[in-house]
Amino acid sequence: MKRLIIIIAAALAVLSPAPAQTTDNDIKAAQKTAKEASRKARSAEKSLRREGYRSYDIGTANASLRQYFQKVESGCTSIVGTSGPCITENLAKLTSLANAANEYAILNGGEIRGRITTSASSLSGAQIDNLVASFERLVEKDIRGELIPVAVFFKESGGRFSARAYCIVDEDAAARARRHAMELALAENALAEKYGTMVSDWIDEGFWKKGERQ
């Protein structure tokens, strides 16, 4: 019986998939990414200091910027939001995040406009404008929860605070938000019945997949 158990254990060890091995190329790629992130973090930190910004969060500015650029260099989608003068630091931060969401919506609205023009050529210019406007509004609302502020900075002038937020986007969740926004925008503009399959076609084409905007 003991011999049988040993044989079975040996067989399972042979059949089990071997753990992935880290190659020299993987190590070199990681080192290159880290080096580039550090370089960009130092450059951004110097620029922020010249403009009078300091870190909103506990910890060094360089550390948070390095973390941000590490994610960017690794392929994460990023967006930077800014705010005008606000009465408190926290309000400035919230305003900068709202600005980042607005920038993200406008960026994606431009991509959607191009896709609609080719996929739904029978729509008039006014219909396309209305559809894109609805899409941008809905995306801006939904994307706020998917923006991750990795590094936030503020500066004070005359008792007012301005902020700059370096954000990473949860792209998988953002893709779902964009699809949902498109579906709602079609419904709002009474176009869901005629163009409802358009979103499914885009999904099949990979338009919404993670990294499709890279």
N, C-alpha and C positions, 0 to 999 in steps of 0.2 A: 504494500500500500504506500509506504514511504517512498519507494522507488518510483511509483506511478506519479505521485505528487511532484517529485523533482522533475520528471520528464515533462509533465504538463506545464510547470512553471518555466522551464527552459524554452518550451515551444512558444509560450505567450511572450516571452522576452524577445524572441526572434521575430514574431509577427507584429509586435508593437512598433508604431512609427517612431523613427529616431527623431530626437529633438532637433529643431532647426539650428544649423551651425552659423555662427557669425563669421563672415568672411572678411578678408583684409579690405576688400572693396567696400563692404558695409561700414567698417570702422573708418576708412578714409572719407567716405561720404558724410558720415556723422560729424567727423572732425571739421570737414569743409563747411558744413552747415553751421556748426557752432562758431567757427571763426568768422564767417560772414555775418552772423547774427551779432556777435560782439562788436564787429567793426561798425555796423549800422547803428547799434545802440550807443556807442561812443559819439558818433556823429550827431545823432538825434539829441543826445543829452547836451552836447555843446550848444546846439542851436536853441534848445529850450532855455538854457541858462542865459544866453544872450538876449532872449526875448523876455526874460524875467519870470519864467515859469519854475515852479517847484512841485515836488511830488505831493499828490493828494493823500496817498496811502502811506502806512508805516513801511519803512524799508528804503533802500537806496533807489534813486532814479534809474541808475544803470542796470540794477538787477531786474526791475520790472520791464524796462525796455528790452533787455536781452531776452527775457522770457517771451515777450511779444514777437520780436524779430525771429526768434527760434521757431515759433509757430508759423510765421509767414514764410520763412525759408523752407519749412517742411511741407508747404503747399496749402496751408489753411487760408481761407478767404478772410480778408481784413478790410476794415473801414475805419477812418478817423473822423470823429465828430468834434465840432467846436461850438463855443458859445460866446455871445457878446457879454458885456458887463451885466452882472446880476448882483442882487443884494447880499447873497450868502454863497459860501463855497459849495454847499450841497445843491443849491438851486442851479449853480453854474454847471455842476457835474450832470445833473438831470437834463439840463438843456442841451449839453453836448451829446448826450446819449440819444436824445430825441433828434438832434441834427444828424447823427450817424444813421439812424433809422430812415430819415428822410433822404439822405444821400444814397443809401442802399436801394430805396424804392425807385428813385429817379434813374439810377444805373440800370436796374432790371426793367424799368418801364421802357427804356430805350431799346433793350434787346427784344422785349415783347412786341414793340411797335414794328420792328423789322420783320419779326416772324409773322405777325398778323398780316402785314402788307403782302407777303408772299403766299400765305396759307388761306387768307380770306379776301381775295382781291375784289370781290363784289361789294365790299363795304365802302361806304363813302368816307371822305376825309373826316367829316364831323363825327361819324360813328366810330371811327378808329380813335379819334381824339377822346371821345367820351369813354370808350372802353379802356384805353390806356390810363386815363385819369382815375377811373374806378379801381383798376388794378393797383396803381401806385398807392392810392389811399388805403386800400385793404392790406397791402403788403407792409406799408409803414406801420400800421396798427399791430399786425401780427409778429413782425420781425423783432420788435423791441425785446421780447422775452428770449430771443435767440442770440442777442448780442452780448458778448462776454467782454466787459472792460478789463483788459489786462494791465494797462498802465494809464493813469489819469493824472493830469497836471493842471495847476491853476496859477494865476498871477493876480495880484491886487493892484489897483490903481484908483486913487481917489475914493477909497472905501468900497469899491465895487470889485467883483471877482469875475474873471474869465477862465474858462476851462478848455482843455483839449483831451479827448478820450481816444485811446488807441484800442480798438475793439477787434475781437475775433468772432467770426460768425459760425454758429453750429450749422454747417452746410446741409447735413442730412435733414435736420428739422426745418431749415430755411427752404429747402426744395419742396417739402410738403406744404409749407406756408404759401409759396409761390403758386403751386398747383391749385390750392384751395382758393386763393385770391382770384385766379383766373376763372375758375368755375363760378364764383360769386359775381365777378364782374360781368360775365356773360349773362347771368340770370338778371342782374340789375338792369342791363340794357336790352332785355327781352331778346337776347340772341342765343340763349341756351339750347333751344330746340333745333335751331338751324346749324349751330356750330359746336354743339355739345361734344361731338366726336373728335373735334380738333385737338382738345387737350389730351385725349387718349392717344391720338396719333403722335403727338409730341412726346408723350411718355415712351411710346414704342421706339421713337427715333433717338431716345436718350437725351433729349433736350433738358430734362430736369435733373439728370443724375449728378451726383457729387462730382465736382471738378469740371463740369461741362463748360464753365465760363473761363477756365484757365487758358 
